[in-house]
Amino acid sequence: MRRILPFILGAVLFSILIFFTSLPQTDLFELEQMDYTLLMRSDGTADVTEVFTMKFKKPFRYVTWALDMPEGVSIEDFRYELIQGPPLMGGVRLNRISQSSVNLLFQFSRSMEEYVQTPPGGLTVQLKLSYTVKNLLIHGKDFTQLFIKYLGEAPTTVKKLNVRMVFPPEFGEPRVYHHPWGLRVSSKDGRIEEFTFRNVPPNSFVEGRYVFPKLSSIQDVRYQDVSLQEILKYERDYTLKNAFGLALTATYTLFVVFFPFYLYKKFGTEFSVTYDAEYEREIPYSDPPDVVNGVVKRLCSLPDEDGLNALLLNAVKEKRAEFITSQNGQIVGVSFATNSDDPLLKIFDGFIHDGKLDFDAFKKAVQREPNARKFLASYRKWQQSVFNEIKERNLMDEKGNRIAKSFAAFFALFVPILVLILTSRLDPAFRTLFDYVRMCMFLCISAGITVLSMKKDVFSRWTKEGLLYYLRWKNFEKFLLDFSALSSYPPASVAIWDEYIVYAAALGIAKAVAENFKKLNPPGESRVASAVVVQPAMLDTIPATIRTAAQTVSKASSSSSGGFKGGGVGSGAGGSRIGAG
């Protein structure tokens, strides 16, 4: 189960990132469908019809619609119609800013202080807008083009955008280019061009460029100093940039996701050793408990609080220290032998008075920053000394783990985050590509966090000696946790009980083993095992104090810190904007 937890974490993180970044910009309404129809006349005048089908999920007051055409283009014969929805109690406000700009407000509420209530299933509003546009066509040096936006932007995903473009027979069949790249689903029928765009992202435009190479007789046009070859080169380069970006992103994502598997195969596959024992019923090795903690529980890393607990219990077992109990029998401290050269004296230096470490006084002392820093320095010095001893024994080859974690930090976290920052500033023309890139980078980040959260031994390899060492201790751990095995082979003496609980603490299973000991009625003379069995909460004292010291230092630290001339992508004429409030 522990092996698959990082994969579960990565999958959950990826799902969360995709979910939250895919949410619409507004939850007031959904834009279920938009129908855009343009009928081009022989003289170059265009009749346009737009139909919006909106589904309101919350109370609302109005719907807005706006359209801005380029200079030189005029909007005439403007009409609107409410096809479906509640009555327009507040009327319609039409604002003609200029011949080329219109904005409209459909007020459904009686006033701006009131709201139209929506039923549980939502309320559908359908609006139809019609207008005539002049001077929409553009003459270049050797061609004519219609460069038009069907949609300027909407604050939510447009689930379906239907486009129908009808041209006179004499126009011939145009070359058609759509932006942003990657959205189009299309069908053709002679001189009628029909396209469907699905799930257009929020605040994104959709536009089409229609190129007519041999159309020059129309007079109602605008002029631009650009050739057909320039247009074709621009569209070709735009497509190649998107395709290259997509291919590069996909290749990079595959590299980030699958390279760790190669590292696991190369560096994480264990050597084979001859060892088939089911349990270890005796202490496998006579190493100090803090070393066992660092090697087995921490996988050849710094020992942790359990290692310090085990060291303390071992000192009591070897009679270099003794538990101090209160009148009600609670363990309240430890008394050390005055002539002892115990490493615990160095760890708790400054907190031992008259040879005694009082747990309550110790915990209160580390709530002051100087004391907390002093204790943590001694604690980390002990950790490092044990770790140095572990490294000298050469029990694990950690080269693969170092490579994997460095790879994940740079290629799966730093680079994807940098790419997300840089691509977020891309021209809106590359919006679809950015969505692909974002999804792939989220996958890379999730893979990186998965690798970083994996235990050291996934990409590392035990030496043959180290693997045997690890397996024997894990089988000893299994023996201590298996009550049926422990009860079948109970320890023969008090000393063995004490030794068991010391190494159980080193392996991080002391509380569970103490429960097993309690069921077996261990001898009352035991100075270590009995104390832990009777008072298992004693095992939480040292770890809790270490956390208190770390929090004290952390709080103290935090309080002291302080364009293209022929019409680039996105420059198509018009493009209505829809909104609501």
C-alpha positions as CSV (number, residue, x, y, z in Angstrom):
1,M,0.0,0.0,0.0
2,R,2.8,2.4,0.8
3,R,4.3,1.9,-2.6
4,I,1.2,3.0,-4.4
5,L,0.4,6.0,-2.2
6,P,2.7,8.4,-4.2
7,F,0.9,7.4,-7.4
8,I,-2.5,8.0,-5.8
9,L,-1.2,11.4,-4.5
10,G,0.0,12.3,-8.0
11,A,-3.3,11.2,-9.7
12,V,-5.4,13.2,-7.1
13,L,-3.2,16.3,-7.6
14,F,-3.5,16.1,-11.4
15,S,-7.3,15.8,-11.1
16,I,-7.5,18.7,-8.7
17,L,-5.3,21.0,-11.0
18,I,-7.3,20.1,-14.1
19,F,-10.7,20.6,-12.3
20,F,-9.9,24.0,-10.8
21,T,-8.3,25.4,-14.0
22,S,-11.2,24.1,-16.1
23,L,-13.9,25.9,-14.1
24,P,-15.7,28.6,-16.1
25,Q,-15.0,32.2,-15.3
26,T,-18.6,32.7,-14.2
27,D,-21.1,30.4,-12.6
28,L,-24.1,32.7,-13.3
29,F,-24.9,31.1,-16.7
30,E,-23.9,28.6,-19.3
31,L,-23.6,29.4,-23.0
32,E,-25.1,26.2,-24.4
33,Q,-25.0,27.3,-28.0
34,M,-24.2,30.2,-30.3
35,D,-25.3,30.3,-34.0
36,Y,-23.5,32.7,-36.3
37,T,-24.7,33.1,-39.9
38,L,-23.2,35.5,-42.5
39,L,-24.8,36.0,-45.9
40,M,-22.4,37.8,-48.3
41,R,-24.0,39.8,-51.1
42,S,-22.4,40.3,-54.5
43,D,-21.6,43.9,-53.7
44,G,-19.6,42.9,-50.6
45,T,-22.3,43.8,-48.1
46,A,-22.9,41.2,-45.4
47,D,-26.0,40.3,-43.5
48,V,-25.2,38.8,-40.1
49,T,-27.4,36.9,-37.6
50,E,-26.3,35.8,-34.2
51,V,-28.4,33.6,-31.9
52,F,-27.3,33.0,-28.3
53,T,-28.8,30.3,-26.1
54,M,-28.0,30.9,-22.5
55,K,-29.0,28.9,-19.4
56,F,-29.0,30.9,-16.2
57,K,-28.3,28.9,-12.9
58,K,-28.6,31.9,-10.5
59,P,-30.9,34.9,-10.2
60,F,-29.9,37.6,-12.7
61,R,-31.0,41.1,-13.9
62,Y,-29.7,41.7,-17.4
63,V,-27.8,40.4,-20.5
64,T,-25.2,42.5,-22.4
65,W,-24.1,42.3,-26.0
66,A,-21.5,44.4,-27.7
67,L,-19.8,44.6,-31.1
68,D,-16.9,46.7,-32.3
69,M,-15.9,46.7,-35.9
70,P,-12.6,48.2,-37.3
71,E,-12.4,51.7,-38.5
72,G,-14.0,52.1,-42.0
73,V,-16.6,49.3,-41.4
74,S,-20.2,50.3,-40.7
75,I,-23.0,48.5,-38.9
76,E,-26.5,49.2,-40.3
77,D,-30.1,48.1,-40.0
78,F,-29.5,46.7,-36.4
79,R,-32.3,44.5,-35.0
80,Y,-32.8,42.3,-32.0
81,E,-35.4,39.8,-30.7
82,L,-36.0,37.9,-27.5
83,I,-36.9,34.4,-28.8
84,Q,-37.1,32.7,-25.4
85,G,-37.0,33.8,-21.8
86,P,-38.8,35.9,-19.2
87,P,-40.3,39.3,-20.3
88,L,-38.0,42.3,-20.6
89,M,-39.5,44.2,-17.6
90,G,-36.7,46.8,-17.7
91,G,-36.6,47.2,-21.4
92,V,-33.7,47.3,-23.8
93,R,-30.9,50.0,-23.9
94,L,-29.2,50.5,-27.2
95,N,-26.0,52.6,-27.3
96,R,-24.6,53.5,-30.7
97,I,-21.1,54.7,-29.9
98,S,-20.2,55.1,-33.5
99,Q,-21.1,53.7,-37.0
100,S,-18.8,50.7,-36.2
101,S,-19.7,50.1,-32.5
102,V,-22.8,49.0,-30.7
103,N,-23.6,47.8,-27.2
104,L,-26.8,46.6,-25.9
105,L,-28.4,45.8,-22.5
106,F,-31.4,43.6,-22.1
107,Q,-32.9,44.2,-18.7
108,F,-35.1,41.4,-17.5
109,S,-35.7,42.8,-13.9
110,R,-37.8,45.8,-13.1
111,S,-34.8,47.6,-11.6
112,M,-31.1,47.0,-11.0
113,E,-32.0,46.3,-7.3
114,E,-34.3,43.4,-8.2
115,Y,-33.4,40.0,-9.7
116,V,-35.2,37.5,-11.9
117,Q,-35.4,34.2,-10.0
118,T,-34.3,31.0,-11.7
119,P,-36.0,27.5,-11.2
120,P,-33.9,24.6,-9.9
121,G,-33.3,23.3,-13.4
122,G,-32.2,26.7,-14.7
123,L,-33.8,29.3,-16.9
124,T,-33.1,29.4,-20.7
125,V,-32.8,32.8,-22.4
126,Q,-32.4,32.9,-26.2
127,L,-31.5,36.2,-28.0
128,K,-31.3,36.9,-31.7
129,L,-29.4,39.8,-33.2
130,S,-29.3,40.8,-36.9
131,Y,-27.4,43.5,-38.6
132,T,-25.9,44.5,-42.0
133,V,-22.1,45.2,-42.3
134,K,-20.5,47.3,-45.1
135,N,-16.8,47.5,-46.1
136,L,-16.1,44.2,-44.5
137,L,-14.0,42.7,-47.3
138,I,-10.3,43.6,-47.7
139,H,-8.4,43.9,-51.0
140,G,-4.8,43.0,-50.9
141,K,-2.2,43.2,-53.8
142,D,-3.4,40.1,-55.6
143,F,-6.3,38.7,-53.5
144,T,-9.4,39.6,-51.4
145,Q,-10.1,38.3,-48.0
146,L,-12.9,38.3,-45.4
147,F,-11.3,38.3,-41.9
148,I,-14.1,38.0,-39.4
149,K,-14.6,37.1,-35.8
150,Y,-17.7,35.0,-35.0
151,L,-17.2,35.4,-31.3
152,G,-15.3,38.1,-29.5
153,E,-15.4,36.6,-26.0
154,A,-17.7,35.2,-23.4
155,P,-17.1,34.8,-19.6
156,T,-17.9,31.1,-19.8
157,T,-17.3,28.1,-22.0
158,V,-19.3,28.1,-25.3
159,K,-20.4,24.5,-25.5
160,K,-21.2,24.7,-29.2
161,L,-20.6,27.4,-31.8
162,N,-22.2,26.8,-35.2
163,V,-21.0,29.0,-38.1
164,R,-22.6,29.2,-41.5
165,M,-21.0,31.3,-44.2
166,V,-22.8,31.8,-47.5
167,F,-21.0,33.5,-50.5
168,P,-22.2,34.4,-54.0
169,P,-21.3,31.9,-56.7
170,E,-19.0,34.4,-58.4
171,F,-16.8,34.6,-55.3
172,G,-15.6,31.0,-56.0
173,E,-14.4,28.6,-53.2
174,P,-12.2,30.3,-50.7
175,R,-9.2,29.1,-48.7
176,V,-10.3,29.0,-45.1
177,Y,-8.1,29.4,-42.0
178,H,-9.5,29.4,-38.5
179,H,-8.0,30.7,-35.2
180,P,-7.3,29.7,-32.5
181,W,-5.7,26.5,-33.9
182,G,-7.1,23.2,-32.7
183,L,-10.8,24.1,-32.2
184,R,-12.4,23.5,-35.5
185,V,-14.8,20.7,-36.5
186,S,-16.1,21.5,-40.0
187,S,-18.2,20.4,-43.0
188,K,-18.6,21.9,-46.4
189,D,-21.5,22.1,-48.9
190,G,-20.6,23.9,-52.2
191,R,-20.6,27.7,-51.7
192,I,-21.9,27.3,-48.2
193,E,-19.2,26.9,-45.5
194,E,-20.4,25.3,-42.2
195,F,-18.3,24.9,-39.2
196,T,-18.8,23.7,-35.6
197,F,-16.6,24.6,-32.7
198,R,-17.1,22.8,-29.4
199,N,-16.2,23.9,-25.9
200,V,-14.6,27.2,-26.8
201,P,-12.7,28.3,-23.6
202,P,-13.9,31.3,-21.6
203,N,-12.7,34.7,-22.7
204,S,-11.5,33.3,-26.0
205,F,-12.2,34.5,-29.5
206,V,-13.0,32.5,-32.6
207,E,-12.3,33.9,-36.1
208,G,-12.1,32.8,-39.7
209,R,-10.0,34.1,-42.6
210,Y,-11.5,33.5,-46.1
211,V,-9.1,34.1,-48.9
212,F,-10.4,34.6,-52.5
213,P,-7.4,34.7,-54.9
214,K,-9.2,36.0,-58.0
215,L,-11.8,38.4,-56.5
216,S,-11.1,42.1,-57.5
217,S,-14.3,43.6,-59.0
218,I,-16.0,44.5,-55.7
219,Q,-15.7,48.2,-54.8
220,D,-17.2,48.2,-51.3
221,V,-13.9,47.1,-49.7
222,R,-10.9,48.3,-47.6
223,Y,-7.3,48.1,-48.8
224,Q,-4.2,46.6,-47.2
225,D,-0.7,46.5,-48.7
226,V,-0.2,42.7,-48.4
227,S,0.2,39.9,-50.9
228,L,-1.4,36.5,-51.0
229,Q,2.0,34.8,-50.5
230,E,2.5,36.8,-47.3
231,I,-0.9,35.7,-46.0
232,L,-0.2,32.0,-46.9
233,K,3.2,32.1,-45.3
234,Y,1.8,33.6,-42.1
235,E,-0.9,31.0,-41.8
236,R,1.6,28.2,-42.6
237,D,4.0,29.5,-39.9
238,Y,1.1,29.8,-37.4
239,T,0.1,26.2,-38.0
240,L,3.7,25.0,-37.7
241,K,4.2,26.9,-34.5
242,N,1.2,25.3,-32.9
243,A,2.1,21.8,-34.2
244,F,5.7,22.1,-33.1
245,G,4.6,23.4,-29.7
246,L,2.2,20.5,-29.3
247,A,4.8,17.9,-30.4
248,L,7.5,19.4,-28.2
249,T,5.1,19.4,-25.2
250,A,4.0,15.8,-25.7
251,T,7.6,14.6,-26.1
252,Y,8.7,16.5,-23.0
253,T,5.8,15.1,-21.0
254,L,6.5,11.5,-22.1
255,F,10.1,12.0,-21.1
256,V,9.3,13.3,-17.7
257,V,6.7,10.6,-17.0
258,F,8.7,7.6,-18.3
259,F,12.3,8.5,-17.4
260,P,11.7,7.6,-13.7
261,F,10.8,4.1,-14.8
262,Y,14.1,3.8,-16.6
263,L,15.9,5.0,-13.4
264,Y,14.0,2.5,-11.4
265,K,14.9,-0.3,-13.7
266,K,18.6,0.7,-13.8
267,F,19.2,1.7,-10.2
268,G,16.2,0.4,-8.1
269,T,16.2,-3.3,-9.0
270,E,17.5,-5.1,-6.0
271,F,20.2,-7.8,-5.9
272,S,19.1,-11.3,-5.1
273,V,20.2,-12.7,-1.8
274,T,19.6,-16.1,-0.3
275,Y,17.3,-15.6,2.6
276,D,13.9,-17.2,3.1
277,A,13.1,-17.0,6.8
278,E,9.6,-16.1,7.7
279,Y,10.5,-14.4,11.0
280,E,13.4,-13.4,13.1
281,R,12.7,-14.3,16.7
282,E,15.9,-12.9,18.1
283,I,17.6,-9.6,17.8
284,P,19.2,-9.9,14.3
285,Y,22.2,-7.6,15.0
286,S,23.7,-6.0,18.0
287,D,23.8,-2.5,16.6
288,P,22.8,0.5,18.6
289,P,19.1,1.2,18.3
290,D,19.6,4.7,16.8
291,V,21.6,3.1,14.0
292,V,18.9,0.5,13.4
293,N,16.3,3.4,13.3
294,G,18.4,5.3,10.7
295,V,19.0,2.3,8.5
296,V,15.7,0.3,8.6
297,K,13.0,2.8,9.4
298,R,14.6,5.8,7.8
299,L,16.2,3.9,4.9
300,C,19.8,4.9,5.5
301,S,18.9,8.5,6.4
302,L,19.0,10.7,9.5
303,P,17.5,9.0,12.6
304,D,14.2,10.5,13.8
305,E,12.4,10.9,17.1
306,D,11.8,7.1,17.4
307,G,15.6,6.7,17.2
308,L,16.0,9.1,20.1
309,N,13.2,7.3,22.1
310,A,15.0,4.0,21.5
311,L,18.3,5.5,22.7
312,L,16.6,6.7,25.9
313,L,15.0,3.3,26.5
314,N,18.3,1.6,25.8
315,A,20.0,3.8,28.4
316,V,17.4,2.7,31.0
317,K,17.8,-0.9,30.0
318,E,21.6,-0.8,30.4
319,K,21.1,1.1,33.7
320,R,22.9,4.2,32.5
321,A,19.7,6.0,33.3
322,E,16.5,5.5,35.3
323,F,12.9,6.6,34.9
324,I,11.7,9.2,37.5
325,T,8.1,8.6,38.6
326,S,5.6,10.9,40.4
327,Q,3.6,9.9,43.5
328,N,0.8,8.6,41.3
329,G,3.3,6.4,39.3
330,Q,3.5,8.6,36.2
331,I,6.9,8.8,34.4
332,V,7.9,12.5,34.6
333,G,11.6,12.4,33.8
334,V,14.9,10.5,33.5
335,S,17.8,10.4,36.0
336,F,21.3,9.8,34.4
337,A,24.3,8.2,36.1
338,T,26.8,11.0,37.0
339,N,29.7,9.1,35.6
340,S,28.0,8.1,32.4
341,D,29.4,9.1,29.0
342,D,26.0,8.7,27.4
343,P,25.3,10.6,24.1
344,L,22.0,11.6,25.6
345,L,23.9,14.0,28.0
346,K,25.1,15.9,24.9
347,I,21.7,16.0,23.3
348,F,20.0,17.3,26.4
349,D,22.9,19.4,27.5
350,G,21.7,22.5,29.4
351,F,18.4,20.9,30.2
352,I,19.7,18.3,32.7
353,H,19.9,19.6,36.3
354,D,21.4,17.5,39.1
355,G,21.6,14.6,36.7
356,K,17.9,14.7,36.0
357,L,15.8,15.6,32.9
358,D,12.4,16.7,33.9
359,F,10.0,16.3,30.9
360,D,7.7,19.2,31.8
361,A,10.5,21.6,32.6
362,F,12.2,20.6,29.4
363,K,9.1,21.2,27.3
364,K,8.6,24.6,28.8
365,A,12.2,25.5,28.3
366,V,12.1,24.9,24.5
367,Q,9.2,27.3,24.2
368,R,11.8,30.0,24.4
369,E,13.7,30.6,21.2
370,P,17.3,30.5,22.5
371,N,16.7,27.2,24.3
372,A,14.8,25.7,21.3
373,R,17.7,26.6,18.9
374,K,20.3,25.1,21.4
375,F,18.4,21.8,21.7
376,L,17.7,21.5,18.0
377,A,21.4,22.1,17.3
378,S,22.4,19.3,19.6
379,Y,19.7,17.0,18.3
380,R,20.8,17.6,14.7
381,K,24.4,17.0,15.6
382,W,23.4,13.7,17.0
383,Q,21.4,12.9,13.9
384,Q,24.4,13.7,11.7
385,S,26.8,11.6,13.7
386,V,24.6,8.6,13.4
387,F,24.1,9.2,9.7
388,N,27.9,9.4,9.2
389,E,28.2,6.1,10.9
390,I,25.5,4.6,8.6
391,K,27.2,6.0,5.5
392,E,30.5,4.4,6.4
393,R,28.8,0.9,6.4
394,N,27.9,1.3,2.7
395,L,24.5,-0.6,3.1
396,M,22.7,1.3,0.2
397,D,23.7,2.6,-3.2
398,E,21.7,5.9,-3.4
399,K,22.9,7.1,-6.8
400,G,19.6,6.4,-8.5
401,N,17.6,8.2,-5.8
402,R,19.8,11.3,-6.1
403,I,19.3,11.3,-9.9
404,A,15.6,10.7,-9.6
405,K,14.9,13.4,-7.1
406,S,17.1,16.0,-8.9
407,F,15.4,15.1,-12.1
408,A,12.0,15.5,-10.6
409,A,12.8,18.8,-8.9
410,F,14.2,20.4,-12.1
411,F,12.5,18.7,-15.1
412,A,9.1,17.9,-13.4
413,L,8.7,21.0,-11.2
414,F,10.9,23.9,-12.0
415,V,10.7,23.7,-15.8
416,P,6.9,23.0,-16.0
417,I,6.2,25.9,-13.6
418,L,8.4,28.2,-15.7
419,V,6.6,27.1,-18.8
420,L,3.2,27.8,-17.3
421,I,4.3,31.3,-16.3
422,L,5.8,32.0,-19.8
423,T,2.9,30.5,-21.8
424,S,0.3,32.3,-19.8
425,R,1.6,35.5,-21.5
426,L,1.2,34.0,-25.0
427,D,-0.9,35.8,-27.6
428,P,-4.6,34.7,-27.4
429,A,-4.0,33.2,-30.8
430,F,-2.3,30.3,-29.1
431,R,-5.0,29.8,-26.5
432,T,-5.8,26.2,-27.5
433,L,-2.1,25.3,-27.5
434,F,-1.7,26.8,-24.1
435,D,-4.6,24.6,-22.8
436,Y,-2.7,21.5,-24.1
437,V,0.6,22.8,-22.6
438,R,-1.1,23.5,-19.3
439,M,-2.6,20.0,-19.1
440,C,0.7,18.4,-19.9
441,M,2.6,20.5,-17.4
442,F,0.2,19.6,-14.7
443,L,0.8,16.0,-15.5
444,C,4.6,16.6,-15.3
445,I,4.2,18.4,-11.9
446,S,2.0,15.5,-10.6
447,A,4.6,13.0,-11.8
448,G,7.4,15.1,-10.1
449,I,5.6,15.2,-6.8
450,T,4.9,11.5,-7.1
451,V,8.7,10.8,-7.5
452,L,9.7,13.2,-4.7
453,S,7.2,11.6,-2.3
454,M,8.5,8.1,-3.0
455,K,10.7,6.4,-0.4
456,K,14.4,6.4,-0.9
457,D,14.6,2.7,-1.7
458,V,12.4,3.0,-4.8
459,F,15.3,4.4,-6.9
460,S,18.1,3.2,-4.6
461,R,19.5,-0.3,-4.3
462,W,20.6,-2.0,-1.2
463,T,24.0,-3.7,-1.3
464,K,23.8,-7.4,-0.8
465,E,24.9,-7.0,2.8
466,G,22.5,-4.1,3.3
467,L,19.6,-6.0,1.8
468,L,20.1,-8.9,4.1
469,Y,20.4,-6.5,7.1
470,Y,17.2,-4.8,6.1
471,L,15.2,-8.0,5.5
472,R,16.2,-9.6,8.8
473,W,15.2,-6.5,10.7
474,K,11.9,-6.3,8.8
475,N,11.2,-9.9,9.6
476,F,12.0,-9.2,13.2
477,E,9.5,-6.3,13.1
478,K,6.9,-8.7,11.5
479,F,7.5,-11.1,14.4
480,L,6.9,-8.4,17.0
481,L,3.7,-7.3,15.3
482,D,2.3,-10.8,14.9
483,F,0.7,-11.6,18.2
484,S,0.2,-15.3,17.3
485,A,3.9,-15.7,16.5
486,L,5.0,-13.8,19.6
487,S,2.7,-15.8,21.9
488,S,4.0,-19.0,20.4
489,Y,7.6,-18.1,21.1
490,P,7.5,-15.8,24.1
491,P,10.8,-14.3,25.4
492,A,12.5,-16.4,28.0
493,S,13.7,-13.6,30.2
494,V,13.1,-10.1,31.4
495,A,16.2,-8.9,29.6
496,I,14.8,-10.1,26.2
497,W,11.5,-8.2,26.9
498,D,13.5,-5.0,27.5
499,E,15.6,-5.5,24.4
500,Y,12.5,-6.2,22.3
501,I,10.8,-2.9,23.3
502,V,14.0,-0.9,22.7
503,Y,14.3,-2.1,19.1
504,A,10.5,-1.9,18.6
505,A,10.9,1.8,19.5
506,A,13.8,2.1,16.9
507,L,11.5,0.5,14.3
508,G,8.6,2.9,15.2
509,I,6.3,0.1,16.4
510,A,6.7,0.4,20.2
511,K,3.1,1.2,20.9
512,A,1.8,-1.8,18.9
513,V,4.3,-4.1,20.5
514,A,3.5,-2.8,23.9
515,E,-0.1,-3.9,23.4
516,N,1.1,-7.4,22.5
517,F,3.3,-7.4,25.6
518,K,0.3,-6.4,27.8
519,K,-1.7,-9.3,26.5
520,L,1.2,-11.7,27.4
521,N,1.5,-10.3,30.9
522,P,5.2,-9.4,30.8
523,P,7.2,-9.7,34.1
524,G,6.8,-6.8,36.5
525,E,10.5,-6.5,37.2
526,S,11.2,-5.2,33.7
527,R,12.3,-1.6,34.0
528,V,11.8,-0.7,30.3
529,A,9.1,-3.0,28.9
530,S,6.8,-2.7,31.9
531,A,7.0,1.1,31.9
532,V,6.1,1.3,28.2
533,V,3.4,-1.2,28.5
534,V,1.8,0.6,31.4
535,Q,2.4,4.1,30.1
536,P,2.7,4.0,26.3
537,A,2.1,7.8,26.2
538,M,5.6,8.2,27.5
539,L,6.8,7.4,24.0
540,D,5.1,10.7,22.8
541,T,7.0,12.9,25.2
542,I,10.3,13.4,23.3
543,P,8.7,13.7,19.8
544,A,6.2,16.3,21.1
545,T,9.0,18.3,22.7
546,I,11.0,18.2,19.4
547,R,8.0,19.5,17.5
548,T,7.5,22.3,20.1
549,A,11.1,23.4,19.7
550,A,10.8,23.4,15.9
551,Q,7.6,25.4,16.1
552,T,9.2,27.9,18.4
553,V,12.1,28.5,16.0
554,S,9.7,28.6,13.0
555,K,7.5,31.3,14.6
556,A,10.6,33.4,15.5
557,S,11.9,33.1,12.0
558,S,8.6,34.0,10.4
559,S,8.1,37.1,12.5
560,S,11.4,38.6,11.4
561,S,11.2,38.0,7.6
562,G,9.9,40.3,5.5
563,G,1.7,42.7,-35.7
564,F,1.4,41.3,-38.8
565,K,0.3,43.9,-41.4
566,G,-2.1,41.5,-43.3
567,G,-4.1,40.9,-40.1
568,G,-2.5,38.7,-37.5
569,V,-4.3,36.0,-35.5
570,G,-6.8,37.7,-33.3
571,S,-7.2,40.8,-35.5
572,G,-10.3,39.7,-37.4
573,A,-13.1,42.2,-37.7
574,G,-15.9,42.3,-35.1
575,G,-16.6,39.5,-32.7
576,S,-19.5,40.2,-30.3
577,R,-19.0,40.0,-26.6
578,I,-21.7,38.5,-24.4
579,G,-22.2,38.9,-20.7
580,A,-24.7,39.0,-17.9
581,G,-25.2,40.3,-14.4
